[in-house]
Amino acid sequence: MCGRYFFDDKTALEVEDELELDSGLLSVNSGDVTPAMSPAVITADRGSDGASLKVSDMFWGVTGNDKKLVINARAESALEKPMFSDSVERRRLVIPAAGFYEWDRDKNKVTFYKKDKSPIYLAGFYKLSDNKDSFVILTTAANESMIRVHDRMPLMIEKNAVKDWIFDTDAAKEMLHMKMPLLESHQEYEQMKLF
């Protein structure tokens, strides 16, 4: 699951450099990001020649059939779900992050990030929902660096595969099942149990 992530100015500069984006587009989005916010995401620039990327602000969450906000989708089954399949096929994006948070069974907050603190590219897709482009983050089974906290983790794309994820449908379908990198974690405090 991925229900909250964070982004900072240092990560913005690194992402702009790594993906050859215009500078200054991402730095206005620093801080914690939660569902129903409109953070910066990276999508295909459909109006340009070739495989260009662009930064857009987009709403996090799509309205489901039950009128609840859907913020995550399982990578393993997203192509089979009528609500997601067309978007996964045609409207993929990445969400740049410095790291993300998860809460363990005892409600302790744990921060996850790459060992070298480089940017994380969360895989997602978008669709029109409530008359606005809205995105969902894909999740996959947690690996050994996260399983003690939660059984799901966000699907992450390596920086050299971002364009393939966004532009190459066949490559993207393979990435839905790839192994996730090991992450570092930090927990500020742990709640004490009386019994």
C-alpha positions in Angstrom: 0.0 0.0 0.0 1.1 3.6 -0.5 -1.0 6.2 1.2 1.5 9.0 1.9 4.9 10.0 0.4 7.3 12.9 0.7 9.2 15.1 -1.8 11.8 17.7 -1.2 13.8 20.3 -3.2 16.9 18.2 -3.4 14.9 15.3 -4.9 13.3 17.8 -7.3 16.7 18.9 -8.6 17.8 15.3 -9.0 14.7 14.3 -10.9 14.9 17.3 -13.2 18.5 16.4 -14.0 18.0 12.6 -14.3 14.9 12.9 -16.6 16.1 16.1 -18.5 13.1 18.1 -17.4 12.9 21.9 -17.4 14.2 23.2 -14.1 11.9 24.7 -11.5 8.8 22.6 -12.4 9.1 20.2 -9.5 10.5 22.3 -6.6 7.1 23.9 -5.9 5.8 20.6 -4.7 8.0 20.0 -1.6 6.6 18.3 1.6 4.3 15.4 2.5 1.8 14.3 -0.1 -1.5 12.6 0.8 -4.5 11.4 -1.2 -6.8 14.1 -2.6 -3.8 16.5 -3.1 -2.6 17.5 -6.5 1.2 16.9 -6.6 3.5 16.9 -9.6 3.6 13.8 -11.7 5.5 12.9 -14.9 3.6 11.9 -18.0 4.1 11.7 -21.8 4.1 14.9 -23.7 1.7 13.8 -26.4 2.0 17.0 -28.4 5.7 16.7 -29.1 7.8 14.6 -31.4 9.4 11.5 -30.0 9.4 10.4 -26.4 9.2 13.6 -24.4 8.2 13.9 -20.7 6.3 16.6 -19.1 5.4 17.6 -15.5 1.8 18.0 -14.6 -0.1 18.6 -11.4 -2.7 15.8 -11.0 -5.2 14.8 -8.4 -4.3 11.7 -6.3 -7.3 9.3 -6.3 -10.1 8.2 -8.6 -13.7 7.8 -7.5 -14.7 4.2 -7.4 -18.1 2.7 -8.2 -19.0 2.9 -4.4 -18.0 6.7 -4.5 -15.0 6.1 -2.4 -11.6 7.4 -3.3 -9.3 4.7 -4.8 -5.6 5.6 -4.4 -3.8 2.3 -5.1 -4.2 -0.6 -7.5 -2.6 -4.0 -7.4 0.0 -4.3 -10.2 -0.7 -8.0 -10.5 -4.3 -7.6 -11.5 -4.7 -4.0 -12.8 -4.8 -5.1 -16.4 -7.8 -7.4 -15.6 -9.9 -4.7 -13.9 -12.3 -2.8 -16.1 -11.8 0.3 -14.0 -8.0 0.3 -14.6 -7.1 -1.7 -17.7 -7.5 1.0 -20.3 -5.5 3.5 -18.2 -2.7 1.0 -17.5 -2.5 0.3 -21.2 -2.6 3.9 -22.4 -2.0 6.5 -19.6 1.0 5.6 -17.4 2.9 8.0 -15.3 5.5 8.2 -12.6 5.3 10.0 -9.3 8.7 11.3 -8.1 9.3 10.9 -4.4 12.1 11.1 -1.9 10.5 8.3 0.1 7.2 7.1 1.4 5.6 6.2 4.7 3.8 3.1 6.0 2.4 2.2 9.4 2.9 -1.1 11.1 0.3 -3.2 12.9 0.9 -1.1 16.1 0.4 2.1 14.2 4.0 3.1 14.3 5.1 5.3 11.3 8.0 4.0 9.3 9.8 5.9 6.6 11.2 4.1 3.5 13.8 5.4 1.1 16.6 4.3 -1.1 19.9 3.5 0.5 21.7 6.3 -1.4 18.6 8.6 -0.9 18.2 9.0 -4.6 14.8 9.7 -6.1 12.1 7.0 -6.1 9.8 6.8 -9.2 6.5 5.4 -8.1 4.6 3.7 -11.0 1.0 4.8 -11.7 -1.6 5.6 -14.2 -4.2 8.2 -14.7 -7.8 8.6 -15.9 -10.5 11.2 -16.0 -12.4 11.0 -12.7 -14.9 13.7 -11.5 -14.0 15.8 -14.6 -10.3 16.0 -13.7 -7.2 13.9 -14.6 -6.6 11.8 -11.5 -3.9 9.2 -10.7 -3.5 5.9 -8.9 -0.3 4.4 -7.5 0.4 0.8 -8.4 1.4 -1.6 -5.6 3.0 -5.0 -5.5 3.9 -7.6 -2.9 6.3 -6.3 -0.3 9.9 -7.5 -0.4 12.1 -8.4 2.6 12.9 -4.8 3.3 9.3 -4.0 4.0 7.4 -7.2 4.8 7.7 -6.7 8.6 5.8 -3.5 8.3 3.2 -4.1 5.5 2.5 -6.9 2.9 2.3 -4.4 0.0 4.7 -1.7 -1.3 4.6 0.7 -4.2 5.7 -0.5 -7.6 8.9 1.4 -8.3 10.6 2.1 -11.7 14.3 2.6 -12.0 15.4 6.0 -13.5 16.7 4.4 -16.7 13.3 2.7 -17.3 11.0 5.7 -16.7 10.6 6.4 -20.4 10.0 2.7 -21.2 7.3 2.6 -18.4 5.5 5.7 -19.9 5.9 5.0 -23.6 6.4 1.3 -24.2 3.3 -0.8 -23.3 5.0 -4.2 -23.7 7.9 -3.1 -21.5 5.4 -1.7 -18.9 3.5 -5.0 -18.8 6.7 -6.8 -17.9 7.5 -4.2 -15.2 4.2 -4.9 -13.5 5.8 -8.1 -12.3 9.4 -7.1 -11.6 11.3 -7.5 -8.3 11.4 -4.4 -6.1 14.7 -2.9 -4.8 15.6 -3.2 -1.2 14.9 -0.1 0.8 16.2 1.5 4.0 13.8 2.4 6.7 13.6 4.6 9.7 11.2 4.7 12.6 11.3 7.7 14.9 9.7 6.0 17.9 7.9 2.8 18.8 4.8 2.7 20.9 5.2 0.8 24.2 2.9 -2.0 25.0 1.7 -2.6 28.6 1.1 -6.3 28.3 
